[in-house]
Structure formats: structure tokens, C-alpha cells
Amino acid sequence: MIRPGSDSAAIAEAAERIRAGALVGFPTETVYGLGADASNDAAVALIFAAKGRPSDHPLIVHVASAAQVADYASEVPDFAARLIAAFWPGPLTLILPRRTGVAAAAAGGQNSIGLRCPAHPVALALLQACGTGLAGPSANRFGRVSPTTAQHVQEELGEDLLVLDGGPCEVGIESTIVDCTRGQPVLLRPGVLTRAQLEAACGQPVLDKDTPVKTSVKTQAPRASGTLESHYAPNARVRLMDAKVLQAALDTLDANAAAAFAQAGPGPVAVYTRSPLRLHAPALHRQMPDDAAAAAQQLFAVLRELDALGVSQIWVQAPPEAPEWDGVRDRLKRAAADGSPPSRG
């Protein structure tokens, strides 16, 4: 059931469900989350079951403020504290050393934990009403397109789940993730925050996840949410192409539509582009914004819309290589990583 997030009674009901060990769908500025009490391992297990997610894949824990970090993290390096001061509440998750005996299930059994303070009034109201951190991965089946509206959550997980409606998500893609457990900041997942913004805030270089880290800290690189090679995938096969290759593919589709459809599958082809291209029936077309933030905000909604129309392939013009497009480019590469379309149903 969907309830308005502006309704204090709905917030109270959602908090009561959380305290009782149940799950609740809730909005954040990035995507909608599927929330459970992060300190209740049995409740957290329900998240893994609902999503079909392996239990060793860690979940991000949402907190109401920086004051709650000490409930879950045993240490906060100075550079991490500077990132918190600069970007919380906001679309930034920090991986920190986990306190022993706390939120083990949410952390996927690791000795580290991902923490984030969301910048959404409904999420913050729910967190304050619960009085505890919420394990809150995206409210969708594992590996699929993240939800950016309450309706997306209900379509994905059913009407029995209480979902607080906070409107369409403002950011539209998941948070930037920075590993703070190895003595230096390491970017594990890009988002709308650029590397330059992160470096300016923390006062030191932010390393790539594959860069060897010279540190006396004895820890392995942690697993993190949304970093599998294939992720964020619709049922339709996603193909990323530059504008020239995409135009050639469209021309081929027009010249020999029957053969192209025989290769593509039973449904039509959809096209999601920024550049003005020669578009031919029967391809469906959606225009990608030239602005990276606007493209991020609508990305998952567009993929879900085209999927709902029954297309078998989504041909996407590859985003620019500019830093502000890193998050969108990352999500599209993961959506296109699986060479064969997943089965429907």
C-alpha cells in the first residue's frame, strides 16, 4: 500500500512496522529504499529474501544525522569526517570500520559498514521516528532497475508492502560510495558527486577502486552495494553505442526492419539519445537531457517505462566522458553488461 510521506500518521505507522521487525519502502533523494531496523538481523534477512539478494552482499545503513555514526562505526578518519561535514545529508555513502557486534547482517558479515544520511524530508522523518538506523538498499529485485517513485516500488514488490510516497526522487541514481577503511579515500561507486568535489572536501586525492593502496591499515577492500559488473538491468537488453554506430544501427533497422527484429526479439527497439539522429519507425524514441544531473534524475524511470512498453532492446547513446557523467555512465555500463536479455516474469 502507498501512503503519503507527508502524513504524520503514515510515518508513525511505518516506524511501528520497523520496530516490529517488518519492512517499509521509503523515499530518498537518490532512489527509493527498502528499509528494516539495521540492528535487527532477522528483519534484515527479510530484505535479502524480498530482493532475492545474496546475504553476503552488504546493505547501506541510513542514519538520521552524523551523531549516529558512532553507533555503527568504530572509527571515523579525519578525511571521512570532512566528507560528512561537506555532503551529509546527501547522496554520499561512506564505508567505515564496523563496531564489533553491531549490524553484522546488514554489513554482509564484513568488518566494515556503509553509512549514509539521506537528504529527503520523509526519510529523515522516518529515521527520527524509528530512533534507529535503517538498512535500506534500493526497493527492487536484486540486479534490476532501481525505483524512483513509490509506484515503481509497489509494481516491483507488491501491494502488501507499506511504501511512503515522497514523490519522484530528485537525484535519480544511487549514492556515491567512498571506502574510508584503508587510510585513504577510495571511490567504489560513482554518483552525482564528482571526484573533484570529493577531493576538494576531504583535502586529498580520491583513489580509483583498482589502485593499490599503500597503508599500514590491515584490511581488504570491502564489498559494496551496486558494484557488480551486471546490475541495474531492465528486462530488455541494453546496448550502449556512440552516436555514429547508433545511427548506423538505426539505418540498418530502417533498411531491413524484419531482419533486425528477428535478431532483436519479439518486441520493438527503443532508442534513448542526446544527439539529433535520423529516427525511423518502428523504433521508439526518448530524448536524453544534455545536462548530466537531469539525465541521472530520469534514467531509471525511462528504462522502466520502455521496459513496460515491451521493447526487447534499448539502444542508448553512450554518455560523454566528462566527470559529471560518471554516475550515469557507470549505471548504463552495468545495465548493458549482460550480453543476453533476462527472461521476463
N, C-alpha and C positions, 0 to 999 in steps of 0.2 A: 504494500500500500504506500502511496505517496502522500506525504503530509507537508504543508508549508513550513519551511525552516524559520519563517518569521513568527510562527505561533509558539508562544512560550509553553503551552500545554504539550505541543508536539516535542519540543526539546526535552521537557520533563519526562515524557513517556519514553523517548529514546534513551535518555540517561538511565531510567529504571530498567530498561531491557539490557543495557550494557552491564549494569550492576548484577543482573540476574544471570549473566553468562550468555546472553544472546547476541546476535549480530545486528548491526544497523548500517544502512547506506547513508553517507553524508557527503556534502559538497566541500571541496577546497578550491582554491584559485587555480590549481593545476588540472586535476581530474577528480571524479567522484571516488570516494574511498569506501571500502567495506570494513567497518570498524568492530573491534572487540577489545575488552579490557586487556591491555598488554601484560598485566601481571597474572592473568588467569590462563594457565596453559591449556585447560580444557576448552575454554572459549576460543582461544587462538587456533586450536585444532579444527574448530568448525570453519574458520576462514579457509584453511588449506583444503578441507573437504568440499566446501561450496565452490571454490575456484578450480578444483582439480589440480592443485599446485603441490609439487613435491615438498615435504615437510622440512627439507634441509635448505630450501630457498628462503633467505631471510626477508622479513617484513619491515617496513619503516614504521617507527613508533611516533605518533603525533603528540606533541605536548602543548600545553596552554601558554607557556612562557619559558624563557631561558632559566627561570628559577627551578623548573622541573628537571633540568638536565642532570643534576646531581642524584636524582632518584634512580637513574639508569646507567650513567657513565661514571667510571672510576677516576677518570682524568680528562681534563679539557686543555689541550695545548694552547699556548698563547695565540697562535695563528688561527686556531679554531674559534677562540673567544672573539677575535676581531671579526671573523666571518659572521658569527652570530649577531654581533652588535650592528653590523652593516646590513644584513639581509633578513633577519627574523623580525616579525613574522614575514614569511615569504617563501619563494619556490627553491629552497636550498636544503638538502639533506646532508648531514654530517655523519660519517662513520667514526665512532669513538670507542675506546676500550669499555667493555661492559662490566658493570659491577657483578661480582660473583653471586650466583643465586637469584638473579633478577632477570625476568623476561627471557628465559632460555629458549622457550618455544618460538617466540616472536623473532629471536635472533637466529633461528635456524641452527641452534646448537653451537654457534660461533662464540668466541670470546670478545666479539665486537658487536656494536648495535648501531643501527641507523636512526637518527633523531631529526625531527623537523617540527617547526612551529608554523602552522598554515596561516595564510593571510586571507581568511574568509570569516565573516562575522558569524555564520551559522556553525562552522567548525569550531570556532573559539567558544561560542556559547555552549555547545555540546561538551567540549572538553572541560569547561569550568563547571558545568552541571554534574559531570561524572566524577570530577576530582581525581582522575587518574589518566595516565597516558593511554592512547588508543593505537593498537596495532591496526594499520589501515592501508593495505595495498589497494590498487585500483579495483573497482567493483565490477569485475568481468571475469569470464572464464580464462584460465591460465593461457598466456600467449596470444590472446585475442586483442582486438582494438579496445583501448580504454574508453570509458564512458565520460562524456562531458555534459550530460543532462540527467535529471532524475529519471526521465522516461527511458533513456539508454539502460540504466541500471535495472529497472523493472523488466524490460524486454529480455535482458540477459539472465537475471537471477530469479525472476518470478514475482508474483504479487504478494506472497506471504511476507516478504522482507519489508520492514519499515524503512522507507527512504525519505530523508529530509530534503526537500526541494529548495535549493539555493539559487536556481536559475542556471543558465549556461556558464560554464567555467571561463573565467577571464583569460587565463594563460593558455589552457588547452592541451599542453603536453606535460609530462611528469617532471618532477623537480630535478635540478642539477644535483648530482651526488659527488661529494668530495670525501675521500678517505683521509682521516686525520689520525690514523693509528701507527704510522710508520715514521714519525718525526718530521715529515714534510707533507704538504698538501698534494694529493694525487687525484686527478679528475677521473672518476669512474664512469659517469654518465653525463653527457652534456644536456643542458636545458636552455631556458631563455637567458640565463646569466652567462655572459661571455667570460672566457679565460681572463681577458684584460680587466674586467670588473672584479673578478675574484682576486687577482693579483694585486690590484690597487687597494683592495680592502684588507688583505692579510699581510701585505708588505713583503711578499716573497714569491718566487716562481711557483706556479701550479704545474706539476708534472703530469705527463701522459700516463695512463694506467700501465703501459708496457715498458716504461722507463725504469731501469734498475735503480732502486733507492738505496743510497749509502747511508746507513743509520745503525746506531747501536741498539735500536729497539728490536727485540726478538719477536717478530710476528710475521705471519704470512699475509699476503694480500687477501682481504676479505671478499667473500661473495657479496653481491649487492643486487637489489631489485632491478629488473628491466635491463639486464646486461647480457642476456643470452643472444647468440647470433641471430636466431629467428624469434621474433617477438612482434607484438602489436599488429598481428596479421588478420586481415579480413578473410572471409571465405574465398573471395575472388583472388586470383593470382595477381600480385602487384609486380609491374615491370617498370624499372627506372631507366630512362633514356635521356640523352641530351636532345636539344631541340632539333638538330639536323637528323638524327637517327629516328626520332619520333615522327617527324614529318614524312620521312621515307616509309615508315611503317603505316602511316595513315594513307599515303598514296597507294601503297600495295593493297590495303584494305578496300579502298575505293575501286581499284582496278580489277580486283578479283575477290569480291566480298565473300563468295561462297567458300572458296578455299581457305580464306583467312578464318572464317567462322568455324570451319571444320577443325582447324588447329586450335582455335581458342576455346571451344567448348560449346555448350548448348545456349549460352546467353550472349547478349551483345557486349561489345567492348566499350569501356568508359575511358575518357581522357581528362586528365587534370593538368593544366598547363598555365604558365605565366605568359609565354611568348604568343604573339598572334600567328596562328598556324592555319593552313588550309584544312578545314574540317569537313568531313563528308559523312552523310548518312551511311550506315545506321549507328555511327559512334555517338554515345552520349558525351557531353562536354560540361566540365565545371572549370571556372576560372580561378586560378590560384593568385592570391594577392601578391603584389611586388614587395610588400613590407613583410619582413620575417616574423614579427610579432603577430600580425594579422593572420599570416599563413599558419602559424602554430596554433592560434586560437581555434581555427576552423578545421584543422587537418583531420582529426579523428571523426568529427561529425560528418565530414564529406565522405570519408572511407565507409562509414556506417551507412550513410544514405545510399551510396552507389551499391553497396552490398545488398541492401534491402530491395533495390530495383532488380536484382537477379543477374547482374553482369558476371561474366566469367573471368574477365581480365580488366584490370585498371592500369592504364598506361599513364605514367606520371613523368612530367618533365623534371629532371634532376635539379635540386636547388643549387643556387650559387655556392661557390667555395668560401664565401665570406664568413667570418666568425659568428655573426649574428644568426646565421642559418644553421649552425652546428646541430642544434637540438632537432630541428625539422629534418635535416639530412640524416641524422642518426636514426630517427624513428622510421623513416622511409626505407633506409637500407635494411633495417631489421624486418620490416614488413615484407620486403621483397626477397629476403634471404632464402626462403623455402622455394625450391625450384618447381614444385608441383602444387597446385591448389589443394587446400584441405577439403575434406568432404563436408557436405552440408548436413545439418541436422544435429 
